[in-house]
Amino acid sequence: MSRNQHYQQEAYMLLFQNPALPTVETFCYEEDQWQNWIGGIAAQGRFVAFRQLADNSIWCNEQGLHNVWPLQQPQSSISGTMVVRAANANSARQLAADCPIYQSGGIVEIRRLLLPKL
């Protein structure tokens, strides 16, 4: 992909949501699959960044801070994010089509970032 084509693409964030936190065994099994999937996107010149999130979180509402773990478990958890280059939302969706998170019942939410084009 040429430098000009990079500038014509927009940035999309993929948010990975799991129905439950993965076990150590599941994580180890899926690690190679994640590396291969991300490597394939990078090989196309469309990878920008990936971040895995820690499994503990603090949630806030109008009443203040509430430490959710382990008092209350959410129905799903955002386990990580990735930013990719794509011409449009459908192109970003195609990148997400083979995401390993689907094997554990997870989903990928795709959002266009409101930033200058990459």
Protein Blocks (a to p, Z undefined) as FASTA:
>chain_A
ZZklmmmpccdddddddfbdcdfklmmmmmmmmmmmmmmmmmnopafbdcdddfbdcddd
fkbccdfblkbccfbdcfbdcddddfblklmmmmmmmgcklmnopacdddddddddZZ
